[in-house]
């Protein structure tokens, strides 16, 4: 129903995004422009044009939408991770040297997303209040299909651990 879609679009903006999740999205996009700045020197010289500020915005808005679809009032680093491949795939232009070496955008994104650590965040009751959940339009429907990144199967299902501790 179009009215449900419009109502959900309005609610997406109210989904809480922790500063650590925003920083994670920014680090992902920064890694496509200045890889060494975020500890990814292996990507230097492979990307001619990286993600723009609009890519950062798309990651945050997409993470908010994922939180909404999962009936949460907050976005998680996992939400950013799961949409990052699709958000960035068409925004990157590889260098001639990378193309000549047979490197693909998939190769670059799998390397970036599997090695850039995600933050740990603590979800507080303020972000999961019943007030927010009551604002989400609901109706009887089949449960949503599992959302998976659109990248190759070798990309892990979860963001990398930090110091051996899982991030989700």
N, C-alpha and C positions, 0 to 999 in steps of 0.2 A: 504494500500500500504506500503510495507516495507520501502521504501524511506522516506515516511512521518513519520513513527515511528522513524527512525534514526535521521531525522531532529528535531523531537520533543524532543528526548532524549538529543540532543546537546543544545537545547534552554532551557530545564528544569534547567540546571546549571546556567543560566543567570537570573532566576527568583529571585528577591530581597527577602531576609529574614531579617527582623528587628531583632536586638539583643534580644529584648523582646520575640520574637517568638522562637528564639533559646533557650533562658533561660527557656521558658515554656516547650519545648520538653525535655530539660535536667532535669527539676524538675519532670516531669512525670516519666522518667526513674529512676531518683534517688529515687523516692518514691517506686520503686519496689526493691531497694537494701537497702536503709537506710530510711525507712518511717519517722522516727522521725525527721530527718534532714529537711524535708519539711513540718512539721506540720501534719503528718499523723500517729500518734502513734498507732491508732487502727489497723494498718496493721502489726505492729511488731510481729514477730513470725509466720506469716501466709505464708510467701514466703521464700522458701529455696534458690532458685536461681532466681535473678531478671534479668532485661534487661541488656544487655552488651552495650558497647559504640556503637556497630553496630546498636542497637535499636535506639539510639539517631540519628544516621546518617539516618536511614530509616525513622524516623519521619520527619526530615528536608527535605530529598529528596522527600518524599511522599507529604509533604505540598507544596513544589515547583511544583510538578506535578499537584496537585489540583489547584493551582493558574493558571497554564498554561491551564488546561482543562476548567477553568472558564474564560479564556481570560483575565487574570490579569497578570501584570508584577511583582506581589508581592504575598507572602504567608501571610495568616492571622492565628491567634491563632485557629480560627474555623477549618481551614484546618488540623492543627495538631490534634485537638480534634477528628475530624471525622475519621481519619485513625488510631488513637492510639489503639483502641481496636484490630483491625486486625493486626497491627504491633506487639503488645505485647502478644496477646493471646497464641501463640505457643512458646513464649520465656520464659515464667514463669514456675517455678516448685514450687508447693505448699509444705509446710512442712508436715510432717507426722501428726502433731497435727491438722493442718487445715483440712487435709483429714479425719482424724478420727472424727472431729466435723461436717463433711458434708459440709464444705465450698468449693466452686468451684472457679475456675479462674474467671468465670463470676462475681461471688459475689465480688471478690477482685477488678476487673477492674471497675465494675460499681461504687463501693464505691470510688475508687481512682479518676476516671474521673468526677464523679458528685460533688466531694468535693474540688478538687484542683483548685483554682481559675485561670482563664486565664487572661493574661494581656490585658490592653487597649493599642491600638496603633493608631497613626494618620498616615494616608496614605497621602503622599505628591505628588504633581504633578510629581516629579522626578521619582517616582516609577510606574507611570501610563502613561508614555510617549507614543506617537504614534509611535515613533521609535521602541520601543520594540514590540508593537502590530503588526507592519509591518513584523517583523521577524518570527511570528508564522505562520506555514503552515496552509492554510485554503482550504476548499473545501466544496461544497454543501453536506449536510448530515442532517439527522434528528437530532433534539436537543438531547443532552445526557440525559439519564435517571437521575433522582435525585439520588445523591450519599448519602447513609445513612450508619451510622456505623453498623458493623455486630453484634453488641451486643444486648442484650435483650431489649425489648420495654421500660423497666423502666428507661433506661438511657436517660436523657434529650436531646432534640435536640440542645440545645445551652450550651456553657460552663457556669458554675456558675457565678453569678454576684459578683462584688467586692464592698463591702459597699453599696449594694442595687442598684448599677449601672450596667446595662447590659454590657457585654464585647464585644458584636458585634453589 
